[in-house]
Amino acid sequence: VSYPLEKTFYAVFYDTEGRCYGSAIAAEGGVAGDTIDLQRGTSEEENCAAECSCLLDPFSNECFFQTKGLIDTSTFFVNYTEDNSLLVCDGSNPAIGLPVCTVDPPVCQENNVYPSCTVSIFTGPELVAVPNVLQNIKPPKEVGKSAYLVFYNDPVCLEFGAMRGVVLDTYNYFPKVDDLFFYTCQDKLACLINPQGSACKSLAQSQSGAMAYFTMGTNEDGGQQLMRCMVDTEECVPIDSEECFASELYPGCYARVVWGPDLLAQPIRYITPPTDSPTAYPSASPSSMPSDSPSVSFAPTMSSSATRRSLGYDIVSCLLCGIYSYLLIL
């Protein structure tokens, strides 16, 4: 079993008022071949950031306020065709009632799951090449209720492996992956991205795991400070987003915990492009991003081959989606 970076993808949701570039709100990942369930979010204020709380954690209070406790999920399946094109099967359109499958769908599309957002899909290698697709220097206040667990393959936290968003003040559970020599750190991160997926189930042989939550507290200077709280002791300790620490859940992996607004403000600070990247890889700029695309009736979609090349990189491999969010305890 192997789950390299090329088998991962990230759905990046944007505020529709800003279309795509520079207005990122949230991002969640997936693994090729996994079927994913997304809890719908619909805010009366047409607030993309509020709706994305259901993307990051369908069991959070923020999502409950929108759904009133009703479970309303849509299924997605992403994989590759024989010619390495991206196949996205989306079951979110209630008017159809059946999944709609699209090959290499375009970027910056409307969707039925989080209707106040637009969405683009990037492969893991594409996200690493151009991390500024996640940028938003002035995100709405709701983004301040999120944090991201960013994992790396090396002890100095330079080689990006995977990331997962969580909602603050919510208990979350992640399965622990056994420390077996034939699993790399990158393989194990399939359980970070989608704990409920078939990829994770093939890795996590034991039933052990951990539970905890993150919150915003006050530091010694009276400012806001991201905190990690332990369930058994209820003790909260401050988190330094610059600290690179070894993960107990995913042996051989290293991690940082970053407040949502900080990650979106400077994504390149936490997702570092490789030093040997071709010169064709630009740092994202408004001129290099695709122009607005016409609206479509189906939900999360993905960039076409032509659009990906216009961003300055070739298609590697990719997949759609978002997933049930459970916070990771490290």
Long-range contacts (C-beta under 8 A, 24 or more apart in sequence): 1-183, 1-187, 1-199, 1-202, 1-203, 2-184, 2-187, 3-31, 3-186, 3-187, 3-189, 3-190, 3-199, 4-186, 4-187, 5-124, 5-125, 5-128, 5-160, 5-161, 5-186, 6-123, 6-124, 6-125, 6-316, 6-317, 7-31, 7-32, 7-33, 7-124, 7-317, 7-319, 8-32, 8-123, 8-124, 8-162, 8-189, 8-193, 8-319, 9-78, 9-121, 9-122, 9-123, 9-124, 9-302, 9-318, 9-319, 9-320, 9-321, 10-121, 10-122, 10-123, 10-124, 10-127, 10-163, 11-119, 11-120, 11-121, 11-300, 11-320, 11-321, 11-322, 12-119, 12-120, 12-121, 12-122, 12-133, 12-134, 13-48, 13-52, 13-55, 13-114, 13-117, 13-118, 13-119, 14-48, 14-108, 14-117, 14-118, 14-119, 14-120, 15-48, 15-49, 15-116, 15-117, 15-136, 15-140, 16-48, 16-110, 16-116, 16-117, 16-118, 18-136, 19-108, 19-118, 19-292, 20-107, 20-108, 20-118, 20-120, 20-289, 20-290, 20-292, 21-133, 21-135, 21-284, 21-285, 21-286, 21-289, 22-135, 22-136, 22-137, 22-286, 23-136, 24-133, 24-134, 24-135, 24-136, 24-139, 24-264, 25-49, 25-52, 25-117, 25-136, 25-139, 25-140, 25-143, 25-264, 26-52, 26-55, 26-56, 26-143, 26-146, 26-165, 26-260, 27-134, 27-163, 27-165, 28-55, 28-56, 28-164, 28-165, 28-321, 28-322, 28-323, 28-325, 29-124, 29-162, 29-163, 29-164, 29-193, 29-194, 29-321, 29-322, 29-323, 30-76, 30-78, 30-193, 30-194, 30-197, 30-319, 30-320, 30-321, 30-322, 30-323, 31-190, 31-193, 31-194, 31-197, 31-199, 31-200, 31-319, 32-78, 32-79, 32-80, 32-317, 32-319, 33-77, 33-78, 33-79, 33-198, 33-199, 34-77, 34-78, 34-194, 34-197, 34-198, 34-199, 35-75, 35-76, 35-77, 35-197, 35-198, 36-75, 36-76, 36-77, 36-78, 36-194, 36-197, 36-320, 36-321, 36-322, 36-323, 37-73, 37-74, 37-75, 37-76, 37-196, 37-323, 37-324, 38-73, 38-74, 38-75, 38-76, 38-92, 38-113, 38-321, 38-322, 38-323, 39-63, 39-67, 39-71, 39-72, 39-73, 39-324, 40-67, 40-72, 40-73, 40-74, 40-92, 40-112, 40-113, 40-114, 41-66, 41-67, 41-113, 41-114, 42-66, 42-115, 43-116, 46-115, 46-116, 47-116, 47-140, 47-142, 48-114, 48-116, 48-117, 49-139, 49-140, 49-141, 49-142, 49-143, 50-116, 50-142, 51-114, 51-115, 51-116, 51-117, 52-114, 52-117, 52-142, 53-142, 53-145, 53-146, 53-167, 54-114, 55-113, 55-114, 55-165, 55-322, 55-325, 56-146, 56-165, 56-166, 56-167, 56-325, 57-166, 57-167, 57-170, 57-172, 57-325, 57-326, 57-327, 58-324, 58-325, 59-170, 60-167, 60-170, 60-325, 61-169, 61-170, 62-142, 62-145, 62-167, 63-167, 74-112, 74-113, 74-299, 75-99, 76-299, 76-300, 76-320, 76-321, 76-322, 78-121, 78-302, 78-318, 78-319, 78-320, 78-321, 79-319, 80-317, 84-315, 84-317, 85-305, 86-121, 86-302, 86-315, 86-317, 86-318, 86-319, 86-320, 88-121, 88-300, 88-301, 88-302, 88-320, 90-298, 90-299, 90-300, 90-301, 90-320, 92-298, 92-299, 92-300, 93-297, 93-298, 93-299, 95-297, 100-298, 102-298, 102-301, 104-302, 104-303, 104-304, 104-305, 105-296, 105-298, 105-301, 105-302, 105-303, 105-304, 106-290, 106-293, 106-301, 106-302, 106-303, 106-304, 106-307, 107-290, 107-293, 107-301, 107-302, 107-303, 107-304, 107-307, 108-290, 108-292, 108-293, 109-293, 109-295, 109-296, 109-298, 109-300, 109-301, 110-295, 110-296, 111-298, 111-299, 111-300, 111-301, 112-297, 112-298, 112-299, 113-299, 113-300, 113-322, 119-299, 119-300, 119-301, 120-301, 120-302, 120-303, 121-300, 121-301, 121-302, 121-303, 121-318, 121-319, 121-320, 121-321, 122-303, 122-318, 123-315, 123-316, 123-317, 123-318, 123-319, 124-160, 124-162, 124-316, 124-318, 125-313, 125-316, 125-317, 126-308, 126-311, 126-313, 126-315, 126-316, 126-318, 127-160, 127-271, 128-160, 128-271, 128-272, 128-273, 128-274, 129-273, 129-274, 129-277, 129-281, 129-312, 129-313, 130-273, 130-281, 130-282, 130-283, 130-284, 130-311, 130-312, 130-313, 131-267, 131-268, 131-270, 131-271, 131-272, 131-273, 131-284, 132-267, 132-268, 132-283, 132-284, 132-285, 133-267, 133-284, 133-289, 134-263, 134-264, 134-267, 134-271, 135-264, 135-265, 135-266, 135-267, 135-284, 136-264, 136-265, 137-264, 137-265, 139-260, 139-261, 139-264, 139-265, 143-260, 143-261, 143-264, 144-216, 144-259, 144-260, 144-261, 145-169, 145-260, 146-259, 146-260, 147-214, 147-226, 147-257, 147-258, 147-259, 147-260, 148-257, 148-258, 148-260, 148-263, 148-270, 149-192, 149-255, 149-256, 149-257, 149-327, 149-328, 149-330, 150-255, 150-256, 150-257, 150-258, 150-263, 150-270, 150-271, 151-185, 151-189, 151-192, 151-247, 151-250, 151-253, 151-254, 151-255, 152-185, 152-244, 152-253, 152-254, 152-255, 152-256, 153-184, 153-185, 153-186, 153-252, 153-253, 153-254, 154-254, 155-244, 155-246, 155-254, 156-244, 156-254, 157-244, 157-254, 157-255, 157-256, 158-272, 160-271, 160-272, 161-185, 161-186, 161-189, 161-253, 162-186, 162-189, 162-192, 162-193, 163-192, 163-271, 164-192, 164-193, 164-325, 164-328, 165-260, 165-325, 166-214, 166-325, 166-326, 166-327, 166-328, 167-325, 167-327, 168-213, 168-214, 168-215, 168-216, 169-213, 169-214, 169-215, 170-213, 170-327, 171-211, 171-212, 171-213, 171-231, 171-327, 172-211, 172-212, 172-213, 172-325, 172-326, 172-327, 172-328, 172-329, 173-209, 173-210, 173-211, 173-326, 173-327, 173-329, 174-209, 174-210, 174-249, 174-326, 174-327, 174-328, 174-329, 175-200, 175-204, 175-207, 175-208, 175-209, 175-249, 176-204, 176-206, 176-208, 176-209, 176-210, 176-248, 176-249, 176-250, 177-203, 177-204, 177-249, 177-250, 177-251, 178-203, 178-204, 178-205, 178-206, 179-251, 179-252, 184-252, 185-250, 185-251, 185-252, 185-253, 188-250, 188-251, 188-252, 188-253, 189-250, 189-253, 191-249, 191-250, 192-250, 192-328, 193-323, 194-323, 194-324, 195-324, 195-326, 196-323, 196-324, 197-323, 209-249, 209-329, 210-248, 210-249, 210-328, 210-329, 210-330, 211-329, 212-327, 212-329, 213-327, 214-239, 214-257, 214-327, 216-259, 226-257, 226-259, 228-257, 228-330, 231-329, 241-270, 245-330, 247-330, 248-330, 249-328, 249-329, 249-330, 255-330, 257-330, 278-313, 280-312, 280-313, 281-312, 281-313, 282-311, 282-312, 284-311, 288-312
